[in-house]
Amino acid sequence: VQLQASGGGLVQSGGSLKLSCVASGLSLDDYAIGWFRQAPGKEREGVSCFSSADGTTYYTDSAKGRFTISRDKAKSTVYLQMTSLKPEDTAVYYCAANLMRRLCTHFSGRYFHEYAYWGQGTLVTVSS
């Protein structure tokens, strides 16, 4: 069972990247899937979440209006389309599955312990 994040890279400020989170050994229908990031020296923070129960999406303030989360069930993949990237978006991005919820109703730091199958993440670097 794993979630494999990919698609990171080096991009200039204002550019775009599309991250992929491929699931193997688990069904995306059973879990809310979150995207998270961790910059050097900073705590892990939530970015966006996809609710498997009803297809609703959630974005933290840093992602609203710039990032879009989506899911392709046939490909067992959750995407994070990132636009208007800023240097402060530089971080390792991870995806993870919430083992307790199918809704993104508790997408905050105190509930991150509910997420599992983090994987190694993918590095996004935004140059100014």
C-alpha positions in Angstrom: 0.0 0.0 0.0 1.5 3.4 -1.0 0.9 6.8 -2.3 3.5 8.1 -4.7 3.8 11.8 -5.2 5.6 13.1 -8.3 5.7 16.1 -10.7 7.8 18.5 -8.7 10.7 20.5 -10.2 12.2 23.9 -10.6 10.0 26.6 -11.9 10.1 30.4 -12.1 7.9 32.6 -10.0 4.5 32.9 -11.7 4.9 29.5 -13.3 2.8 26.3 -13.0 3.3 22.7 -12.0 1.0 19.7 -11.8 1.7 17.2 -9.1 0.4 13.6 -9.2 -0.4 11.3 -6.3 -0.8 7.7 -7.5 -2.4 5.2 -5.2 -1.5 1.5 -5.2 -3.0 -1.1 -2.9 -5.8 1.2 -1.7 -8.9 2.6 -3.2 -9.3 6.4 -3.5 -13.0 5.9 -2.8 -12.3 4.9 0.8 -10.2 7.9 2.0 -10.0 11.6 1.9 -6.7 12.5 0.2 -4.7 15.4 1.3 -1.8 17.3 -0.1 0.7 18.7 2.3 4.0 20.5 2.1 7.0 21.1 4.3 9.6 23.8 3.7 13.1 23.6 5.2 13.0 24.5 8.9 9.2 24.7 9.0 6.4 22.5 10.1 4.4 20.5 7.7 1.3 22.3 6.6 -1.8 21.3 4.8 -2.4 22.6 1.3 -5.6 20.9 -0.1 -7.8 18.0 0.4 -10.2 15.9 -1.8 -13.2 14.2 -0.1 -13.9 10.8 -1.5 -17.4 10.8 0.1 -18.8 13.6 -2.1 -16.1 15.0 -4.3 -15.8 18.2 -2.4 -12.5 20.0 -2.1 -10.8 22.1 0.5 -8.0 24.6 0.2 -6.0 26.3 2.9 -5.6 30.1 2.5 -2.2 29.7 0.9 -3.7 27.6 -1.9 -7.0 29.3 -2.5 -7.4 30.8 -6.0 -4.1 29.3 -7.2 -4.2 25.6 -6.7 -6.8 23.0 -7.9 -7.1 19.5 -6.6 -8.8 16.8 -8.7 -9.1 13.1 -8.9 -9.0 10.5 -11.7 -10.5 7.3 -10.3 -9.6 5.3 -13.4 -6.0 6.2 -12.9 -6.1 6.0 -9.1 -4.5 9.4 -9.1 -5.2 12.7 -7.2 -3.7 15.8 -8.9 -2.6 19.2 -7.6 -2.5 21.8 -10.3 -0.5 24.7 -9.0 -0.5 28.1 -10.8 0.9 31.5 -10.1 3.7 29.9 -8.0 5.6 32.0 -5.5 9.0 31.5 -3.9 7.3 30.8 -0.6 5.6 27.7 -2.2 9.0 26.1 -2.3 8.8 22.9 -0.3 8.6 19.1 -0.4 5.0 18.2 -1.3 3.4 15.0 0.1 0.1 13.3 -0.4 -1.5 11.1 2.2 -4.7 9.3 3.0 -7.0 10.0 6.0 -7.6 6.5 7.5 -10.5 7.8 9.6 -12.5 10.1 7.3 -13.8 10.3 3.8 -14.5 14.0 4.2 -12.0 16.8 4.5 -13.8 18.3 7.5 -10.8 18.2 9.8 -8.0 19.4 7.6 -5.8 21.0 10.2 -2.6 20.2 12.1 -4.3 18.6 15.1 -5.7 16.0 12.8 -2.7 15.2 10.6 -2.0 12.1 12.7 -5.1 10.6 11.0 -3.2 10.6 7.7 -1.0 7.8 6.5 1.0 6.4 3.6 3.0 9.6 3.2 5.6 8.5 0.8 8.9 10.4 0.1 7.3 13.5 -1.4 8.2 15.6 -4.4 10.3 18.7 -4.3 9.0 22.0 -5.7 11.4 24.8 -6.0 10.2 28.2 -7.2 12.8 30.7 -8.1 12.3 34.5 -7.9 
